[in-house]
Amino acid sequence: MNDNNNQEMMATRDGFGKALAELGEENKNIVVLAASVGDSTRAFKFKEKFPDRYIEAGIAEQNMIGMAAGLALAGKIPFASSFATFLPGRCYDQIRQSVCYSNKNVKLVSTHAGLTVGEDGATHQMMEDIAMMRATPNIKIIVPADAREAFQATKAIANINGPVYMRLGRIKLPLYTKTNFDLGIANTMKEGNDLTIIATGHMVYYSLKATQILENEGMDVRVINMHTIKPIDKKAILKAAEETKAIMTVEEHQINGGLGSAVAEVLAQNKPTPLKIHGMKDIFGESGKANSLLEKYKLDEKGIAETAKEFYDNLFK
């Protein structure tokens, strides 16, 4: 994958905001709720065009979820958005009881997830949310890789009946995905025969960059964009287990309960395969520049490549 200095850079939250504005035109039942951070989540894009269908809940995420559940009962399609540390962090009880238990048609969208929130520090670097949502029945989980995929996913989940949790980020990355978004169907971004890297969200980009380093080390690496964590694409995982020697997962999340755990469950119950789960090792983050933090915690391309090579060499050399 070659970088282009002139390539458009966008955050996944920007793709979400753009899609919301278009959805408002397409479906009059779309309603957007925000918790005082609509400018940052890009929910304001909807407010600018449809102020009568935009609800400002204020700093009251629990109430916002209750309002969204009520709107769903009235036949609306509510998109409730906030920072990941607050949604699901502050309002998990309401999500579980008012949305998931009764399988309501509510779309929960968090932004500013993961280590790349940067200077906001550990309190706002939510890296436990996927684990929380994975353990909750009835809800689907989506983590787009770039703004183009976030745009497509936002459009898609408006037509999916039932609860959905979508995780978005703050940093800007190139628009590099080329395939269409299909819920539950992973995209193979690069073929390879030695090792498969299964990544999600921002880590898909850095994993692709890592393969350039690994190629110089003589490794032929496959990269899979696992944009849907639940339901996870078992076929793609088992195909990788059949066709490559080992699997490594990469996520901007704790190594417990996230993408790696989901992949491990599939492999353990179907085809035991050497697996390395790479992410935050049961620790909180810290304040700093996003790129510096990724480097420190080995979630940039160099750290991913180093971890992959060490894992592979320990197995086969």
N, C-alpha and C positions, 0 to 999 in steps of 0.2 A: 504494500500500500504506500503510495507516494504522497507526501504532503504537498500542497499547493498554497503558496503564500497569498494568492489571490482568491482562495476558496472561501466561500461564505461560512462564517462561524456563527452558530446559534446555540443557545441552551435548550434543553428539552422542554423547559417551562414555556419557551417562546412558541414552540410547535403546538403546545396545549392551548395557549391563548389564541393563536390564529385559528385553530380548529373550532374552539368555542364560538368565536364570532360567526363563523360560517354555519355552525349547527343552529345557531339562533335564527338564521334565515330559513333553514330547511325544516325545522320542527318547532312549532309554537309551544310545545309542552316542555321544552328545555328551560330549566330554571337554574341559576347559579347562585350559590351561597359563599360568602367569604367571612373571614374572622379578622378583620382589620389589616390584612396584608394582601389585599387584592391586587395592589400594584406590583408587589413582588412575585406573587403566584401567576401573574398575567391574567387573572380573572377580570381585571379592569377592561380588557379588550372586549369582553361581552357587555359590560356595563355601559361602555361608550355608545353602543348601538341599541341596547335593550335595557334601559334603566328600570323599566317597570317589571322586568323579570330578574332583577338582581337584588339579592337580599343581603344587607350588611348586618351580620350577627354580632359584630364587635368581638372583644376579647372574651368570648364565651363559647368555646368550641363544643362543649357538652350540649348546650342549648342548640347550637347550629345543627348537630346530628339529629336531635329530636325534631327540629323543624324540617329537615330533609326527609326524615321518615314520614312525617305527616303529609308532606307534599307528594311523596310517592303513593301514599294511600289515596290521594285525590287524583291520581292519574298523571301526575307530572313526572318528569325525568330530572331529578335534582343532581347537580354536580356540586359537591361541597369541597372546598379547598382551603388549605392552610399549610404551614410548615410541617414537615414530618415529625419534628419533636413535639408538636401539639396535636397532630392528626396522623397517626393514631395515639401518640404518646399521652395526651391529656384526656382523651375522650374514648378510651378503649371500652369502658363499661357500656357506654351508649351505643357504640358500634356493635358490640356483641348482642346486647339485649334488644335494641330498637331496630337494628338493620338486619343483622345476619340471622338471628334466631327466627325471625318471621320472613326471611328471604326477600326483603324489600328491594325495589329497583332503585337503589341509591348508588351514585358513583362518587367514590372518595378519592381525591387527588391531592397528594402531598408533594411539595417542592422542597428544595433546600435539604435534601436527604444526603446522608453519607459524609465522608471525610472532607469532600471538596467544598463544603460550606466555608471551610478555611478559617478566617479570622473570627468568626462567630464563636468558635471554641467548642469544647466537649459537650456543653449543655445543649447545644443546637445541632451537633453532628449526630443525628439519629441513625444508629446502625443496628437497631434491634427490631425495626418495624416489620421486616419481612417475616421474621420468626413469629412475631405476635399474630400477624395475619394468616400465616400458613397453618397455625394451630386452630384457627377459627373456622367452623363449618360454613359452607355455602358461598364463600367469597372467592373471587378470582383475583389473581395478582399479576400485574404487568409492570415491567421495568424497561422502557424504551431505551435504545442505544443512542439515538440522536434525535434532533428536532423533527426531521422528516418522519421518523418512525413514531414519535410522540404525536404528531399531527394525525397520522393514519390511525393510531391506536385510539385516540380521543374520538374520532369519527366512528370507529368500530364499536366501542363500548356503549355508545348512545343507543345502539341497536341490539345490545345484549340484555336480556331480561335477568335482573337479579343484581346482587351487590358486586361491585368491582373496586379493587384498590389499585391505583396507579401511582408509581413512585417516580418523581422527576428531580432534576438537579439544577444547580446554579451555574456551573461553569459552561463556557462556550466551547463547542467542539465542531469540527467540520461536518458537513452533511455528506456522509459516506455510505449509508445504507442504500441499496438499490432495489431490493425485493419488496413486495407488498407485505403488509402486516396481516397475518392470519392468527387468530387466537389459538394458543396451544400448539402451534407448529413452528419449531425453531428454524432458523436460517443458517445454513453453512456459509460462512464468509470466506473461508479459505480451505482448500482440500489439503490433506496430509496423511502420511501413513505411519509415522512413528508415535507421536503423542497427540492427543486431542485436548485442546483448551476449551472448556465451556465457560463462557463469561456472560455477564448481564450488565445492562446500564452502561455507564461510562467505561467500565472495564473492558468492554468489547473493543473499543478504539485502542486502548493501551495494549491489549493482548495482540491485536493485529500488528501493532508497531513492534512488539516483542518478537514476533516471528521473523522479522527482518534480522534481528540480532542472532536468533537461534539458527537461522539458515546459514549464517557464517560459521556456526559451530557444527554444521553438518546435520542438523536436525530438520526433519520434514514434519511440520506441525499443522494440524487441522484446527480451525477456529470456528466454534459454533456460537451464534448469538441466541441465547436462551432468554428471549424477551418476555415470555410467559413463564412465571415460576409456578403458578397453579391455575389450571392443570398443566403439569409439566409434560414435555414431549418425550415420553418413554421410548418411542421408536428411534428418535435421533440419538438418545443416550446409548441404547443397546446396539445400534448400528456402529457407533463409535467404538464401543467395547469390542465388537466383532472385528473391526477393520484396523484398529490401532492398538498399540501395546499397553497403553496406560492413559488415564484421564486426569486432568487437573482442572479444578474449578477456580474462577477468579471473581470476587465480588467486593463491592465497597460496603461491607456489612460484616457483622460478627461471623466468625467461622461456625458458630453454633446456631442451628435453626434456619439458616438461609438457603441459598442456592446449593451450596456444597452438601448440606444435609439432605436436601431433596434428591440430588443426584445419587448420594450414597444409599438412600433408601431404595431407589430403583435398582441399583447394581447389586446390593446385598440380597434382594429378594428374587433377582432374575439371573444375573451373570456377575458373580464376584470378579472384580477387576481392580488392579492397583490404582489407587485414587489419592490425590493430594488436594486438600481443601485450603485455598489461599485467600486470606482476607484479614480482618482485624482479629487478633488472637486473644479474644476475651479481655480486651482492654478498652478504655475510653480514649478518645482522640485528644487533641490540644489545639490551641490557637496558632495560626500560622498561614502563610500563603498556600493556596491549594496545591500547587506543583511541588512545593517543598515538603508538604505533608505526605503526598503520594510517594515521593522519593524516600522519605524517612521510613515509612511503613511498607516499603517494597511493593507498592501498587502502581508505580509508573512502569514504562516499558522495560527499563533496565532491571528493576526489581522482579518483575514477572519473569523475564528471561532467565535471570539468575536462579530464581526458585525452581523454574521448570527444568533447567539443565541439571541442577543438583538432584532433584527428584528422579529424573530419568537416568542419570548416570549411576545413582545408587542402586537402581533396579537392574540395569542391563550392562554395566561396565565394571 
